[in-house]
């Protein structure tokens, strides 16, 4: 076997490659220990012109312990009860269920800024600005998650497989953007949300979408007529949708705010008016029902799906 003679010239040639390998190893080590909130905020600010890095970091988002398909964290902000007041209701607000609906993420960040300034303890809030990080943060944002699943068709509803399959094949003609998956709650993002609803037991769920420019509502009590420039227009329910699952099947009010544009934010005035109308409606209408039955039915479905549901709680888990 012929040995390679290390001449000064060859050593000089090998040094850059060795240095690159060392830098790569160091970078990988830093990436594995980097703050997931910092990393995700950097990605969000690069994707969305209306959310700066400073704004994202100032939101003080926390990790939920759950991860997307591509092991990006699902982040949350809680506005808990205040010591001097018992909250009237629990509110779960969601943005970015569909990753290509940019405005649904951006406006939730704006409303978190409002809560940061004015949280009075009237309601107990949990806010998830981006449920589908893989869909938003890829090079070309997608409605779907990284497995090619529409998360808003992946929630358990009656006769889920037959109904979602029939709707997808006959009504959408197998539109890949509406693909529900092979089983209810097959995705880590939808499974985490289902468990979050079970544990938090919100009195109302507010889900922000785009671009239909209407207000949709599922479940009790009386639906709001409008919120800002969004007027009530009941779109109907779809097999596997969050509105069908939580609102129709479990009688938990689901307000769906469909912004008129996925890529353009509402004006500051409209953003404020929608918020004011939302809070006013909740103050007048919540809670006016027995939540025990709603969440008992959630538990029944979870048992049928092999409860407790397994949620991806760490990268690689």
C-alpha positions as CSV (number, residue, x, y, z in Angstrom):
1,X,0.0,0.0,0.0
2,X,1.3,3.3,-1.0
3,X,1.4,6.0,1.7
4,X,0.6,9.6,1.0
5,X,3.5,11.9,1.8
6,X,2.4,15.0,3.6
7,X,4.3,17.7,1.9
8,X,3.9,21.4,3.1
9,X,1.9,22.0,-0.1
10,X,-0.5,19.1,0.6
11,X,-0.9,20.1,4.2
12,X,-1.8,23.7,3.1
13,X,-4.4,22.2,0.7
14,X,-6.0,20.0,3.4
15,X,-6.3,22.7,6.1
16,X,-9.3,24.5,4.5
17,X,-11.3,21.3,4.3
18,X,-10.4,20.4,7.9
19,X,-11.4,23.9,9.0
20,X,-14.7,23.6,7.1
21,X,-15.5,20.3,8.8
22,X,-14.7,21.7,12.2
23,X,-16.9,24.7,11.5
24,X,-19.7,22.5,10.3
25,X,-19.5,20.3,13.4
26,X,-19.6,23.4,15.6
27,X,-22.5,24.9,13.7
28,X,-24.5,21.7,14.1
29,X,-23.7,21.6,17.8
30,X,-25.0,25.2,18.2
31,X,-28.1,24.5,16.2
32,X,-28.9,21.6,18.4
33,X,-28.7,23.7,21.6
34,X,-30.1,27.0,20.1
35,X,-33.2,28.5,21.8
36,X,-36.1,27.1,19.7
37,X,-38.2,30.3,20.2
38,X,-35.3,32.4,18.9
39,X,-34.8,30.2,15.9
40,X,-38.5,30.1,15.1
41,X,-38.9,33.8,15.5
42,X,-36.0,34.4,13.1
43,X,-37.7,32.2,10.5
44,X,-41.0,33.9,11.0
45,X,-39.5,37.4,10.6
46,X,-37.7,36.3,7.4
47,X,-41.0,35.0,6.0
48,X,-43.5,37.7,7.1
49,X,-42.8,41.3,6.5
50,X,-45.4,42.4,9.0
51,X,-43.8,40.5,12.0
52,X,-40.3,41.7,12.9
53,X,-37.8,39.6,14.8
54,X,-38.1,42.1,17.7
55,X,-41.9,41.8,17.7
56,X,-41.8,38.0,17.7
57,X,-39.3,37.9,20.5
58,X,-41.2,40.5,22.6
59,X,-44.3,38.3,22.4
60,X,-42.5,36.0,24.9
61,X,-43.8,32.8,23.3
62,X,-43.2,29.6,25.1
63,X,-42.6,26.1,23.7
64,X,-45.5,23.7,24.2
65,X,-43.3,20.6,24.2
66,X,-44.9,19.6,20.9
67,X,-43.1,19.5,17.6
68,X,-44.2,19.5,14.0
69,X,-43.5,16.8,11.4
70,X,-40.1,18.5,10.6
71,X,-39.4,19.0,14.3
72,X,-40.2,22.7,14.5
73,X,-41.7,23.8,17.8
74,X,-45.4,24.7,18.3
75,X,-45.3,27.9,20.3
76,X,-47.9,29.4,22.6
77,X,-48.5,32.5,24.7
78,X,-50.7,32.3,27.8
79,X,-52.5,35.3,29.4
80,X,-53.5,33.7,32.7
81,X,-56.0,34.7,35.3
82,X,-55.0,37.7,37.4
83,X,-55.0,37.6,41.1
84,X,-57.8,40.1,41.6
85,X,-60.3,38.6,39.1
86,X,-61.9,35.3,38.2
87,X,-62.0,35.0,34.4
88,X,-65.3,34.9,32.7
89,X,-64.2,32.4,30.1
90,X,-61.3,30.5,28.6
91,X,-60.3,31.5,25.1
92,X,-58.1,29.5,22.7
93,X,-56.9,31.6,19.6
94,X,-55.3,29.9,16.6
95,X,-53.4,31.3,13.6
96,X,-51.5,29.6,10.8
97,X,-53.4,26.3,10.6
98,X,-52.8,26.7,6.8
99,X,-49.2,27.7,6.2
100,X,-49.9,29.9,3.1
101,X,-52.4,32.1,4.9
102,X,-49.8,34.7,6.0
103,X,-52.2,37.3,7.4
104,X,-53.7,34.7,9.8
105,X,-50.4,34.5,11.5
106,X,-49.5,38.2,11.4
107,X,-52.8,39.5,12.8
108,X,-52.6,37.1,15.8
109,X,-49.2,38.7,16.6
110,X,-50.9,42.1,16.4
111,X,-53.6,41.0,18.8
112,X,-51.0,39.6,21.2
113,X,-49.5,43.0,21.3
114,X,-53.0,44.3,22.4
115,X,-53.2,41.7,25.1
116,X,-49.7,42.5,26.2
117,X,-50.8,46.0,26.9
118,X,-54.4,45.5,28.0
119,X,-54.9,42.0,29.5
120,X,-57.3,42.7,32.3
121,X,-58.1,39.2,33.4
122,X,-61.6,39.3,32.0
123,X,-60.7,36.2,30.0
124,X,-58.0,33.5,30.3
125,X,-56.3,33.3,26.9
126,X,-54.0,30.8,25.2
127,X,-52.8,32.0,21.9
128,X,-51.1,29.9,19.2
129,X,-50.0,32.2,16.4
130,X,-48.6,29.4,14.1
131,X,-50.0,25.9,14.4
132,X,-48.5,24.7,11.1
133,X,-44.8,25.9,11.1
134,X,-43.7,23.5,8.4
135,X,-46.3,24.8,6.0
136,X,-45.4,28.5,6.6
137,X,-41.6,28.3,7.0
138,X,-40.7,26.2,3.9
139,X,-39.2,28.0,0.9
140,X,-42.7,28.1,-0.8
141,X,-45.3,28.2,1.9
142,X,-48.0,25.6,1.7
143,X,-51.5,25.2,3.0
144,X,-50.6,21.6,4.0
145,X,-48.2,20.3,6.7
146,X,-45.0,18.5,5.8
147,X,-46.8,15.3,5.2
148,X,-49.1,16.9,2.7
149,X,-52.1,16.8,5.0
150,X,-54.7,19.6,5.3
151,X,-54.8,19.9,9.1
152,X,-58.3,21.4,9.0
153,X,-59.6,18.1,7.6
154,X,-57.7,15.9,10.1
155,X,-59.9,16.2,13.2
156,X,-62.2,13.4,14.3
157,X,-65.8,13.7,13.1
158,X,-68.4,10.9,12.7
159,X,-67.6,8.2,10.2
160,X,-64.4,10.1,9.6
161,X,-62.7,7.9,6.9
162,X,-65.7,7.4,4.7
163,X,-66.9,11.0,5.0
164,X,-63.6,12.7,4.4
165,X,-62.7,10.4,1.6
166,X,-66.1,10.9,-0.1
167,X,-65.8,14.7,0.2
168,X,-62.3,14.8,-1.0
169,X,-62.9,12.5,-4.0
170,X,-66.3,13.7,-5.1
171,X,-66.5,17.3,-4.0
172,X,-62.8,18.4,-4.4
173,X,-61.9,15.9,-7.2
174,X,-58.9,14.8,-5.1
175,X,-57.6,18.3,-4.7
176,X,-54.2,17.7,-3.0
177,X,-54.6,20.9,-1.1
178,X,-57.6,19.4,0.7
179,X,-56.2,15.9,1.4
180,X,-57.4,14.8,4.9
181,X,-54.9,12.0,5.4
182,X,-55.4,8.4,6.1
183,X,-56.7,8.7,9.7
184,X,-58.1,11.3,12.0
185,X,-55.4,13.0,14.2
186,X,-52.7,11.3,12.2
187,X,-50.6,14.5,12.3
188,X,-48.6,15.8,15.3
189,X,-50.0,19.3,14.9
190,X,-53.7,18.2,14.9
191,X,-53.1,15.7,17.6
192,X,-51.4,18.3,19.8
193,X,-54.3,20.8,19.2
194,X,-56.9,18.1,20.1
195,X,-55.1,17.4,23.4
196,X,-54.7,21.1,24.1
197,X,-58.5,21.6,23.7
198,X,-59.1,18.6,26.1
199,X,-56.7,19.9,28.7
200,X,-57.4,23.7,28.5
201,X,-61.2,23.3,28.0
202,X,-61.8,26.6,26.2
203,X,-65.2,28.1,26.3
204,X,-64.6,29.4,22.8
205,X,-62.1,28.7,20.0
206,X,-61.1,31.5,17.7
207,X,-59.5,30.3,14.5
208,X,-58.1,32.8,12.0
209,X,-58.0,32.0,8.3
210,X,-57.9,33.7,4.8
211,X,-58.9,34.7,2.1
212,X,-62.7,34.5,2.0
213,X,-63.4,37.7,3.8
214,X,-66.3,36.4,6.0
215,X,-67.2,35.4,9.5
216,X,-68.1,31.8,10.1
217,X,-69.4,30.2,13.2
218,X,-70.1,26.7,14.5
219,X,-71.8,25.6,17.7
220,X,-73.7,27.5,20.4
221,X,-74.6,30.2,21.5
222,X,-76.0,32.9,19.2
223,X,-73.6,33.6,16.4
224,X,-72.1,37.1,16.1
225,X,-73.5,39.1,13.1
226,X,-70.1,40.7,12.3
227,X,-66.6,41.4,13.6
228,X,-65.2,44.5,12.0
229,X,-65.7,44.3,8.3
230,X,-66.3,40.5,8.4
231,X,-70.0,39.7,8.2
232,X,-71.5,36.4,9.2
233,X,-71.8,34.0,6.3
234,X,-72.1,30.4,7.5
235,X,-70.0,28.4,5.1
236,X,-71.2,25.0,6.3
237,X,-69.1,22.3,7.8
238,X,-66.6,19.9,6.2
239,X,-65.8,16.3,7.4
240,X,-62.7,16.5,9.6
241,X,-62.7,20.3,10.1
242,X,-62.1,21.9,13.5
243,X,-65.5,23.7,13.3
244,X,-67.2,20.4,12.7
245,X,-65.3,18.5,15.4
246,X,-65.4,21.1,18.2
247,X,-68.4,23.2,17.2
248,X,-70.9,20.8,15.8
249,X,-70.0,17.5,17.5
250,X,-68.9,18.8,20.9
251,X,-70.9,22.1,21.1
252,X,-67.9,24.2,21.8
253,X,-68.3,27.6,20.0
254,X,-65.8,28.0,17.1
255,X,-65.4,31.4,15.6
256,X,-63.7,31.4,12.2
257,X,-62.4,34.8,11.1
258,X,-61.7,34.6,7.4
259,X,-59.6,37.6,6.4
260,X,-60.1,38.9,2.9
261,X,-56.5,38.5,1.8
262,X,-53.9,35.8,2.7
263,X,-51.0,38.1,1.7
264,X,-52.2,41.6,2.8
265,X,-52.9,42.6,6.4
266,X,-56.1,44.4,7.3
267,X,-55.6,48.1,8.1
268,X,-54.8,49.0,11.7
269,X,-58.3,50.3,12.1
270,X,-59.9,47.1,10.9
271,X,-57.6,45.0,13.0
272,X,-58.7,47.0,16.0
273,X,-62.4,46.9,15.2
274,X,-62.4,43.1,14.7
275,X,-60.7,42.7,18.1
276,X,-63.1,45.0,19.8
277,X,-66.1,43.2,18.3
278,X,-64.7,39.8,19.3
279,X,-64.1,40.8,22.9
280,X,-67.6,42.5,23.1
281,X,-69.3,39.4,21.8
282,X,-67.5,37.1,24.2
283,X,-68.3,39.4,27.2
284,X,-72.0,39.2,26.3
285,X,-72.3,35.5,25.4
286,X,-69.7,33.5,27.4
287,X,-70.1,31.2,29.1
288,X,-73.7,30.2,28.8
289,X,-73.5,26.4,28.6
290,X,-72.4,23.3,30.5
291,X,-68.8,22.6,29.5
292,X,-68.7,19.2,31.3
293,X,-70.7,17.4,28.6
294,X,-68.6,18.9,25.8
295,X,-65.3,17.7,27.3
296,X,-66.7,14.3,28.4
297,X,-67.4,13.7,24.7
298,X,-63.9,14.7,23.8
299,X,-62.6,12.1,26.3
300,X,-64.9,9.5,24.8
301,X,-63.4,10.0,21.3
302,X,-59.9,10.0,22.8
303,X,-60.5,6.6,24.4
304,X,-61.8,5.3,21.1
305,X,-58.6,6.5,19.5
306,X,-56.5,4.7,22.1
307,X,-56.3,7.3,24.8
308,X,-54.1,8.9,26.0
309,X,-53.2,10.3,22.7
310,X,-49.5,10.3,22.0
311,X,-48.2,13.8,21.2
312,X,-44.7,14.3,19.9
313,X,-43.1,15.9,22.9
314,X,-39.5,16.4,21.8
315,X,-37.5,16.4,18.6
316,X,-37.1,12.8,17.5
317,X,-39.7,11.6,19.9
